[in-house]
Amino acid sequence: MRRLFGSVRARATLGAALVVAVALVAAGTAVLLSLRSNLVDQADTQAERSARSVATLISNGTSYAGLDLDDDRPVQVVDEGGRLVAVSDGLERIGGTATDAVKPRAGSGSAAGDSDDDDADDDSASLEPGEIGDDAVLSDGTATIDGDSADYRFAALEVETRDGVPLTVWAGESLDAEQGAVHTALSVMLVGFPLLLGVVAAVTWLVTRRALRPVEGIRREMAAITASEDLARRVPEPDTHDEVARLARTTNETLTALEASVERQRRFVADASHELRSPIASLRTQLEVGIAHPGLLDLDGAVEDTVRLQRLAADLLLLARLDAGERPGGGRFDLGELARREARGRDGVSVEAEAVEVAGSRGQVGRILGNLLDNAQRHARSTVTVSVRRDGAWAVAEVADDGDGVAEADRERIFERFVRLDEARSRDDGGAGLGLAIARDVAARHGGTLTLRDAPAGGALFALRLPLA
């Protein structure tokens, strides 16, 4: 069963069929009940009309034998004691009325005013002589007329003869029309509802199949991409503006982002391997020379290569944490005081900083300022200027140098990982090309920005903007 309804198409078809079935049953029940009620009301009206017609004759003094009783409808006239005094011709059996008698009692009299019931309780009569009751009492019953049995609706109407004799007229109306109409309607529904459900299920199956065909195409292409590991492939986008088209478009955007991420990761690994290989090879060479010729061991160069390896490993570890989504802590600190601390002990660096409080990781923001100062000192001719100020809801830290600056075409490229401009290519001057990339990533993690523009002295000016705490 789970496998049978394991597809969206099957579940949609089943759901549509169930909903339509419930709606049809509810609507069919309401139609049948309304039809039966209307037909029963018509029978009640006709039965009451027949009873009132006979009651009118009695109130006018017509004798029992002279009553015009319809042969097609069962009619009984009963006195106060429940004895039958008049009955329609052809009535063979009756049920559901005051008496099941079908023959008047002997000696019932020839006139509506004659009655043997001299002991009738006059106090029980509520009508005046010759008066007919206003409301009829309706009930269900059965009757057999000329051999044909059927269900009837009976109307009981009180009438008083001119001589003050209370009588009750029972007149019935057959329910054959009501039963036949309800049966016909029910038969039509029993035949039509399954056919309608079949049509609904078939249409839903076909429409759902057509609607999900692009989804199946997306699934097949995604399976092929997974098997081939070719992230350059894209899923087909249907030429529509519905949810499936938006799904295909979003899937392709995700594949594009994934391809870029994987390519960036491959490039990162290759560049990291290249950067690590040079100092490791240099350090190994120095150690091998030292083993063969202890007097030629360059301890200063070995220490320098080791320090460079240590810094590069720390940068790579920080980048890995940032790529993993590490968020800064929620501590608060003074950005101006941090800038003064990072600039302390550096030659040619001047600081103008006011107290501005920001939130985040003190160590990571200090890393930004340190990387910016290292970069500025590497390219400055003589001086580096650091300023910290408040700008509306932002804290702004600027690091400017008086060097040659950065060409406008390279101002975004220098923030990429392992990117070094031609004049900073050497190992001693240019580093690994990770400092500015780390600085911008950390700024973004803190909800800020890091941009580059021309400094007043003609060099480069890096502006760090962080939200105030």
NORVEN-V752720 format. One record per residue. PHI is phi in whole degrees, 0 to 359 (999 if undefined). Layout:
PHI + PHI
//
This chain:
999 + 296 + 290 + 297 + 253 + 279 + 261 + 297 + 298 + 294 + 293 + 294 + 296 + 297 + 297 + 296 + 296 + 295 + 297 + 295 + 298 + 297 + 296 + 294 + 298 + 296 + 293 + 297 + 298 + 297 + 295 + 295 + 296 + 293 + 297 + 297 + 297 + 296 + 291 + 294 + 298 + 296 + 296 + 299 + 297 + 292 + 296 + 294 + 296 + 294 + 297 + 291 + 296 + 293 + 296 + 295 + 297 + 294 + 294 + 274 + 93 + 294 + 290 + 301 + 289 + 269 + 292 + 271 + 264 + 294 + 290 + 276 + 234 + 286 + 226 + 230 + 241 + 238 + 276 + 293 + 273 + 86 + 266 + 284 + 245 + 204 + 209 + 288 + 291 + 83 + 282 + 257 + 206 + 211 + 210 + 96 + 249 + 292 + 212 + 265 + 288 + 239 + 230 + 295 + 289 + 294 + 69 + 284 + 100 + 250 + 235 + 296 + 274 + 282 + 196 + 275 + 278 + 291 + 269 + 299 + 279 + 295 + 291 + 280 + 282 + 249 + 251 + 276 + 304 + 77 + 262 + 248 + 298 + 282 + 246 + 260 + 264 + 255 + 203 + 265 + 193 + 227 + 203 + 238 + 239 + 51 + 87 + 258 + 263 + 200 + 273 + 225 + 253 + 254 + 245 + 253 + 232 + 276 + 212 + 237 + 292 + 296 + 270 + 84 + 267 + 283 + 229 + 233 + 259 + 252 + 230 + 243 + 233 + 296 + 260 + 300 + 296 + 297 + 294 + 294 + 294 + 294 + 296 + 297 + 298 + 296 + 296 + 298 + 293 + 296 + 274 + 283 + 298 + 299 + 297 + 295 + 297 + 298 + 295 + 298 + 297 + 295 + 296 + 298 + 299 + 291 + 295 + 294 + 298 + 292 + 291 + 269 + 300 + 297 + 296 + 296 + 297 + 296 + 296 + 297 + 292 + 295 + 296 + 293 + 296 + 296 + 290 + 271 + 59 + 262 + 283 + 280 + 284 + 227 + 280 + 291 + 254 + 295 + 276 + 225 + 235 + 258 + 295 + 294 + 296 + 293 + 298 + 297 + 295 + 294 + 298 + 294 + 296 + 295 + 297 + 297 + 296 + 294 + 298 + 296 + 294 + 295 + 295 + 296 + 292 + 297 + 296 + 297 + 297 + 295 + 293 + 296 + 297 + 295 + 292 + 284 + 295 + 296 + 293 + 294 + 296 + 296 + 296 + 297 + 299 + 296 + 292 + 295 + 295 + 295 + 292 + 284 + 225 + 304 + 288 + 263 + 294 + 267 + 293 + 297 + 295 + 295 + 296 + 298 + 295 + 294 + 297 + 297 + 298 + 296 + 295 + 296 + 296 + 295 + 296 + 296 + 294 + 295 + 298 + 297 + 293 + 294 + 295 + 281 + 91 + 296 + 254 + 290 + 288 + 259 + 287 + 243 + 203 + 270 + 294 + 295 + 295 + 295 + 296 + 296 + 292 + 292 + 275 + 296 + 87 + 264 + 284 + 74 + 249 + 247 + 234 + 232 + 227 + 260 + 287 + 225 + 264 + 232 + 244 + 141 + 268 + 298 + 294 + 289 + 293 + 298 + 295 + 299 + 297 + 297 + 295 + 294 + 292 + 301 + 295 + 295 + 294 + 292 + 249 + 285 + 278 + 217 + 230 + 231 + 244 + 240 + 226 + 230 + 212 + 260 + 227 + 65 + 269 + 238 + 257 + 241 + 242 + 241 + 237 + 237 + 232 + 252 + 278 + 277 + 79 + 235 + 301 + 301 + 291 + 258 + 289 + 262 + 293 + 290 + 273 + 280 + 286 + 63 + 262 + 229 + 288 + 304 + 285 + 240 + 282 + 294 + 294 + 288 + 265 + 267 + 66 + 264 + 79 + 249 + 300 + 290 + 298 + 295 + 300 + 291 + 298 + 295 + 299 + 295 + 295 + 268 + 78 + 241 + 222 + 225 + 234 + 229 + 211 + 287 + 274 + 302 + 277 + 102 + 269 + 256 + 234 + 262 + 245 + 258 + 241 + 233 + 293 + 293 + 289
//
